[in-house]
Structure formats: C-alpha cells, structure tokens
Amino acid sequence: MRRTQAQVLIALALLVAAAAGGHAEDAAGLRPKVTALLGRFPAANGADRDALAAEILKLGPAAVTEVCGRVLPPGGGDDSAARFALNAVAVYAARSGAERDRLLAVRAILDAARKAADKDVKAFLISQVQLAGGAEAVKPLAAYLTDERLAEPAAQALLAIRAPGTEAAFLKALDAAPGPVRVTIVKALGELRSREAVRKLVPLASSPDDRLRQTALFALANIGDPAAGPVLERARLAAPLHERSEAPALYLLYARRLVESGKAAEGLAVARSILKYYSAPAESHVAANALSLVVSVLKDRALTDLLAAVDSPSAKLRGAALELAGAIPGSDATGQWVEKAAAASPEARAEIVAMLGRRGDRAALTAVREALQSPDQAVRLAAIPAAVRLGGVD
C-alpha cells in the first residue's frame, strides 16, 4: 500500500515538474513574439494599431502580462513601445461585441497592476483599465482609493466605468481615506451625484481645510439634494472672502440640479433668491443665468420675472431679459412689453423698443412709431430700425 502511494506521489511530482517546464518553455517562446510585435509600435494608423492589438490578444493573457511587464518606472528606460501597445490593446478590446477580449485584457492588466512594485507603473496600468474596464474592475480599483498616489487614477477609472458598486466603493473609501485623498473621493461622489453621500458631505462643507471645504460645497451643489440647501445658503453669506465670489455659481448649480430632479418649486425659489441678491452690475452674469433657469422652467409664465429684470440698473441683465423675451411669443406678451416701455427709463425704453423690432409682432408698431417722436435720442435711434422691421414700406 505504502509503495503504491509513493509511486503515485512520484508520478504527480513528475507531472508538476513537466508542467512547470512547459510553462517556462511557453513563456520563453512568447517573449520573442511579443518583442517582435512591440517593434512595430507606434502603428502607422488606426487600422494597423488594431491589427497589432488583435495579434497580442490572440497570444492570450500571458502576452498582455508580458507587455505590462515591459512598462518601466520614470527614468527606467524607453518603454514607449510597451505603452503604445498596451493602450492599443485596451482600446481594441473595448470595441463593441468583444467581451472575451475585453475581459482577457482587463484582468491581465489588473493583475499586473496588483503585482507592480512602482506606483507610477501602477498608475499607468490603471489608466488603461479605465479604457476597457467593466464591473470586474470595480473591486480591484476600489482597493487603490485610499492610496495617496493611486487614488486619483483609480477614481478617474471608476468614474469612467460607472459599473454597479462604484458609488458604494467611494462611500466606503471616504471613511478610510487619509486627508489629502478625501478631496478626490468627495469630488467623485459629487460627480456621481450620490444622494447617499449627502449626510457625510454636509459636515465637510465646514472643514477648516480650504480644498476639502470647497470640494464638498461643489459636491453638495452638484448632487442637488434639498438637505444641502442650508449649507449652500450659509456659504453664500458667510464664506471666507476669497470663496464668496464662487458661492453664487454653486448656489445656481444647486438650483439647476433641484429642477432636474423634479423639485422645480425649490429650484425656482433658489433662482429667484439669486436674482434678488445678485443684481449689481458686477454680478449680472450670475443673475442672467438665474433668469435663464427661471424661463426654462416657467416658459410663458416667466414674463413677470422678465419684466421685473428690465428694471435692473445692470445693462447686461436687462439685455439678457430682453433676449429671453423672444421665448415668450404672442400679442399679449407684446402688449405688456409696450406698457413696460412707456413707463421705463429712456435707456431701458430704447432697449425695449429695439427688442420689439426684433420680435416682429406688428401689434407693437403704433408704440414704435410714437417712439420716433421721443425727445430722447437713444429711443429715436432704436425706433427707426424697429419701425422699418414692423411696418415695412408703410
């Protein structure tokens, strides 16, 4: 019995040794083939690049691993051919209907990244996973999210892939990430518009770290959850001076996201708040964007907001309101603009008359003819082309 067991063990050992020898022989035979293929990079054109990538993939995962192994740390030598080749493989494997090639390439690159000693090499390999990765890459990439050197390339790859589990990976990393990395994680959660992250992000919007605080405010604005409203409102009023100029743009982004998520009433309230508090000439671009949001939501019902905006001391905001007036057609709206022109300052009246000419509604012709007799030169000059447009030969 013992003799039989010994014979079996010897046979197994011989098989293992033969297999190992075969693998070594295979690897040795593979290297010159890979070397020859690398010698043809960079390819002359896209078709040649794809053909070379197909040849590498045909040799199997070991060939992709061999190419990965020839990527060197900075200063380690000329590895441009290996980098061109690996990029070609990733791009080619990501083509539609090539799931087998894609999985082969991505798994080989991920394994090479895991084994690579140099972090710059790891970062390059991760950037190639970004081109072709899918759900299989989420867990391996998530392992890099707490690494100061690799968190950024891993985050960019995950954001590009956006496979199931991506949001959860960032949420988990946020709790474990060291200080410098948290900015990367917070920004990613903002780009993902992760509502699950809001509870964790709100405290970070008061962080003493400038970058982390500003990134958290951006993330909260971009997510557009109503729970972030008080934080963003407070930042608009109480942010440090160097941040206060950015606060209205964030608040407007928050308003847009509210509207996009079906909370139109809340978004309109924020937009009108911006119109109210940012009406100075230096801030008119913010108010103009807020007014545009109001019109996009209310459409014809935004006429009251446009008429009110023409009372602004800012010529830019008045101009934006009059441009947006074209989105509300009809003689009723024209009549209200005619009434507004009659009561407006000469400067605003001239601008309204010019808009009435562009509007093309002949219902304004009588008012425009009267403007030809205005004692104010600017009004008369605006009325001349407007009258020609509306009245033609008459």
C-alpha positions in Angstrom: 0.0 0.0 0.0 2.8 2.4 1.0 4.7 1.5 -2.1 1.7 2.3 -4.3 1.2 5.7 -2.6 4.9 6.5 -3.1 4.6 5.7 -6.8 1.5 8.0 -7.1 3.3 10.8 -5.4 6.4 10.4 -7.6 4.2 10.4 -10.7 2.4 13.6 -9.6 5.7 15.3 -8.9 6.9 14.4 -12.4 3.7 15.8 -13.9 4.1 19.1 -11.9 7.7 19.4 -13.0 6.8 18.7 -16.6 4.0 21.3 -16.5 6.3 23.8 -14.9 8.9 23.2 -17.5 6.2 23.5 -20.2 5.1 26.9 -18.8 8.7 28.1 -18.7 9.2 27.0 -22.2 5.9 28.6 -23.3 6.9 31.9 -21.6 10.4 31.7 -23.2 8.7 31.2 -26.6 6.3 34.0 -26.0 8.9 36.7 -25.3 10.4 37.0 -28.8 6.9 37.1 -30.3 5.9 40.0 -28.0 9.2 41.7 -28.7 8.6 41.4 -32.5 5.1 42.9 -32.1 6.4 45.7 -29.9 8.9 46.6 -32.5 6.0 47.6 -34.8 4.7 50.3 -32.4 3.7 53.0 -32.7 1.4 51.9 -35.5 1.2 54.0 -38.7 -2.6 54.3 -38.4 -5.7 53.1 -36.5 -6.2 50.0 -38.7 -2.6 48.9 -38.2 -2.8 49.6 -34.4 -6.0 47.4 -34.2 -4.3 44.6 -36.2 -1.3 44.6 -33.8 -3.6 44.6 -30.8 -5.5 41.7 -32.2 -2.3 39.7 -32.6 -1.3 40.4 -29.0 -4.7 39.3 -27.7 -4.6 36.1 -29.9 -1.4 35.1 -28.0 -3.5 35.1 -24.8 -3.4 36.7 -21.3 0.3 35.9 -20.9 1.1 38.1 -23.8 -0.8 41.0 -22.3 1.0 40.3 -19.0 4.4 40.3 -20.8 3.6 43.7 -22.3 2.6 45.1 -18.9 5.9 43.8 -17.5 7.8 46.0 -20.0 6.3 49.2 -18.7 9.0 50.9 -16.7 9.2 53.5 -13.9 10.1 57.0 -14.9 13.8 57.1 -15.8 13.9 53.4 -16.2 14.4 53.4 -20.0 12.5 53.7 -23.2 9.2 51.8 -22.7 7.2 53.8 -25.3 6.5 50.8 -27.4 5.1 48.9 -24.5 2.9 51.8 -23.5 1.6 52.3 -27.1 0.9 48.5 -27.3 -0.9 48.3 -24.1 -3.0 51.3 -25.0 -3.8 49.7 -28.3 -4.9 46.5 -26.6 -7.2 48.4 -24.2 -8.8 50.4 -27.0 -9.2 47.4 -29.3 -10.6 45.2 -26.5 -13.2 47.8 -25.6 -14.9 47.6 -29.0 -18.5 46.5 -29.2 -19.1 42.8 -29.2 -15.7 41.8 -27.9 -16.5 40.8 -24.4 -14.0 37.9 -24.4 -11.1 40.1 -25.5 -12.2 42.8 -23.0 -12.2 40.5 -20.0 -8.9 38.9 -21.0 -7.2 42.3 -21.4 -8.7 43.9 -18.3 -8.0 41.0 -16.0 -4.4 40.7 -17.2 -3.8 44.4 -16.7 -5.4 44.5 -13.3 -3.3 41.5 -12.2 -0.1 43.3 -13.5 -1.1 46.5 -11.6 -1.5 44.5 -8.4 1.9 42.9 -8.8 3.8 46.1 -10.0 6.2 47.5 -7.4 6.4 51.0 -8.8 3.3 53.3 -8.2 3.9 55.2 -11.4 3.7 52.0 -13.4 0.6 51.0 -11.4 -1.0 54.4 -12.3 -0.4 53.9 -16.0 -1.9 50.4 -15.9 -4.9 51.7 -14.1 -5.4 54.4 -16.8 -5.6 51.6 -19.4 -8.2 49.7 -17.3 -10.2 53.0 -17.5 -10.5 52.5 -21.2 -11.9 49.0 -21.2 -12.9 48.1 -17.6 -16.4 47.0 -16.5 -17.9 45.6 -13.4 -15.0 43.2 -12.9 -12.7 46.2 -12.3 -14.6 47.9 -9.5 -13.4 45.9 -6.6 -9.7 45.9 -7.6 -9.7 49.6 -8.4 -11.5 50.4 -5.1 -8.5 49.0 -3.3 -6.4 51.9 -4.5 -8.8 54.7 -3.3 -7.1 55.2 0.0 -3.6 55.4 -1.6 -2.3 59.0 -1.9 -0.6 58.3 -5.2 -3.1 56.0 -6.8 -6.5 57.3 -5.6 -6.8 59.9 -8.4 -6.2 57.5 -11.3 -8.4 54.8 -9.7 -11.1 57.4 -9.1 -11.0 58.5 -12.7 -11.2 54.9 -13.9 -14.1 54.2 -11.7 -15.9 57.3 -12.8 -15.4 56.3 -16.4 -16.6 52.8 -15.9 -19.5 53.6 -13.6 -20.4 49.9 -13.1 -22.6 48.7 -10.2 -20.8 49.1 -6.9 -18.9 52.3 -7.9 -20.9 54.6 -5.6 -20.6 52.1 -2.7 -16.8 51.9 -3.3 -16.4 55.7 -3.0 -18.7 55.9 0.1 -16.6 53.2 1.8 -13.3 54.9 0.9 -14.5 58.2 2.2 -14.4 56.8 5.8 -11.0 55.3 5.4 -9.2 57.8 3.2 -6.3 59.9 4.6 -6.7 63.7 4.5 -5.2 64.5 1.1 -7.2 61.7 -0.6 -10.6 62.8 0.8 -10.7 65.7 -1.7 -10.5 63.1 -4.6 -13.2 61.0 -3.0 -15.6 63.9 -2.3 -15.2 65.3 -5.8 -16.0 61.8 -7.2 -19.1 61.5 -5.1 -20.2 64.9 -6.3 -19.7 63.9 -9.9 -21.8 60.7 -9.3 -24.5 62.9 -7.7 -24.6 60.5 -4.8 -27.5 61.2 -2.5 -26.2 58.6 -0.1 -23.2 60.8 0.4 -25.0 64.0 1.4 -25.1 63.1 5.1 -21.3 62.6 5.1 -20.6 65.6 3.0 -22.5 68.2 4.9 -20.0 68.3 7.9 -17.1 68.5 5.4 -18.6 71.7 4.0 -17.5 73.4 7.2 -14.0 71.8 7.2 -11.1 74.1 8.1 -9.2 72.7 5.1 -9.9 75.1 2.2 -9.7 72.5 -0.6 -11.8 69.9 1.2 -14.5 72.5 2.2 -14.7 74.0 -1.4 -14.9 70.5 -2.9 -17.6 69.4 -0.5 -19.6 72.5 -1.4 -19.3 71.7 -5.1 -20.3 68.1 -4.5 -23.4 69.1 -2.5 -24.4 71.7 -5.1 -24.0 69.2 -8.0 -25.9 66.5 -6.1 -28.8 68.9 -5.6 -30.3 67.3 -2.5 -32.6 69.7 -0.5 -30.7 68.8 2.6 -27.7 70.7 1.3 -29.7 73.9 0.8 -29.0 75.5 4.3 -25.3 74.7 3.9 -25.0 76.3 0.5 -27.1 79.3 1.6 -24.8 79.8 4.6 -21.7 79.6 2.4 -23.2 82.3 0.1 -23.4 84.7 3.1 -20.6 83.6 5.4 -17.9 82.0 3.3 -14.4 83.5 3.5 -14.0 86.5 1.2 -11.9 84.6 -1.4 -14.6 81.9 -1.7 -17.6 84.2 -1.7 -17.3 85.1 -5.4 -17.8 81.4 -6.2 -20.7 80.8 -3.9 -23.5 82.2 -6.2 -22.4 79.9 -9.1 -22.6 76.9 -6.7 -26.0 78.1 -5.5 -27.2 78.3 -9.1 -25.8 74.9 -9.9 -27.7 73.6 -6.9 -30.9 75.2 -8.3 -30.4 73.5 -11.6 -30.0 70.1 -10.0 -33.1 70.6 -8.0 -35.1 71.4 -11.2 -33.6 68.4 -13.0 -34.6 66.1 -10.1 -38.2 67.2 -10.3 -38.1 69.7 -7.5 -38.9 72.7 -9.7 -40.5 74.8 -7.0 -37.4 74.6 -4.8 -35.2 75.3 -7.7 -37.2 78.4 -8.7 -37.0 79.7 -5.2 -33.2 79.4 -5.2 -33.0 81.1 -8.6 -35.2 84.0 -7.6 -33.2 84.4 -4.4 -30.1 84.7 -6.6 -31.9 87.3 -8.8 -32.8 89.3 -5.7 -29.3 89.3 -4.1 -27.0 89.4 -7.1 -28.4 92.3 -9.1 -25.3 94.6 -9.0 -23.6 95.2 -12.4 -20.5 93.2 -11.4 -22.7 90.2 -10.6 -25.1 90.5 -13.6 -23.8 87.3 -15.2 -25.0 85.3 -12.2 -28.4 86.9 -12.2 -28.7 86.4 -16.0 -28.1 82.7 -15.6 -30.6 82.5 -12.8 -33.1 84.3 -15.0 -32.5 81.9 -17.8 -33.2 79.0 -15.5 -36.5 80.6 -14.4 -37.6 81.0 -18.1 -36.6 77.4 -18.9 -38.9 76.2 -16.1 -41.8 78.5 -16.3 -41.7 79.3 -20.0 -44.7 81.7 -20.8 -45.3 82.2 -17.1 -41.9 83.7 -16.7 -43.0 87.0 -18.3 -43.4 88.7 -14.9 -39.8 87.8 -14.0 -38.5 89.2 -17.3 -40.4 92.5 -16.9 -39.0 92.9 -13.4 -35.5 92.2 -14.6 -35.7 95.1 -17.1 -35.8 97.5 -14.0 -32.3 96.4 -13.1 -29.5 99.0 -13.2 -27.3 96.4 -15.0 -27.4 96.8 -18.8 -26.2 93.1 -19.0 -29.1 91.8 -17.0 -31.6 93.9 -19.0 -30.1 92.7 -22.2 -30.3 89.1 -21.0 -34.0 89.6 -20.1 -34.8 91.1 -23.5 -33.1 88.3 -25.3 -35.1 85.8 -23.3 -38.3 87.7 -24.1 -38.2 86.0 -27.5 -39.0 82.7 -25.8 -42.5 84.1 -24.9 -44.4 84.8 -28.1 -47.9 86.3 -28.5 -49.6 89.7 -28.7 -50.5 89.6 -25.0 -46.8 89.5 -24.1 -46.1 92.2 -26.7 -48.7 94.4 -25.1 -47.1 94.1 -21.7 -43.7 95.0 -23.2 -45.3 98.1 -24.8 -46.7 99.1 -21.4 -43.3 98.5 -19.8 -41.5 100.6 -22.4 -43.9 103.5 -21.7 -43.0 103.5 -18.0 -39.3 102.7 -18.3 -36.3 105.0 -18.1 -35.1 106.3 -21.5 -32.2 103.8 -21.6 -34.4 100.8 -20.8 -37.1 102.1 -23.2 -34.6 102.3 -26.1 -33.6 98.7 -25.3 -37.3 97.5 -25.2 -38.1 99.3 -28.5 -35.2 97.6 -30.2 -36.4 94.2 -28.8 -39.9 94.9 -30.1 -38.5 95.4 -33.6 -36.6 92.1 -33.4 -39.7 90.4 -32.0 -41.6 91.1 -35.3 -45.1 91.5 -33.8 -46.9 94.3 -35.7 -49.0 94.8 -32.6 -46.1 97.0 -31.3 -46.0 99.2 -34.5 -48.1 102.0 -33.0 -45.9 102.3 -29.9 -42.7 102.1 -32.0 -44.0 105.0 -34.3 -44.6 107.0 -31.2 -41.1 106.3 -30.1 -39.9 108.0 -33.3 -41.1 111.3 -31.7 -39.3 110.7 -28.4 -37.3 113.6 -27.0 -34.6 111.1 -26.1 -32.1 110.4 -29.0 -31.4 106.8 -27.9 -35.1 106.0 -28.1 -35.5 107.6 -31.5 -32.5 105.7 -32.9 -33.8 102.4 -31.6 -37.3 103.1 -33.1 -36.0 103.8 -36.6 -34.9 100.2 -37.5 -37.7 98.8 -35.3 -40.3 100.7 -37.3 -38.9 99.5 -40.6 -38.9 95.9 -39.5 -42.5 96.1 -38.2 -44.0 98.4 -40.8 -42.1 97.6 -43.9 -43.0 100.0 -46.8 -45.7 101.6 -44.6 
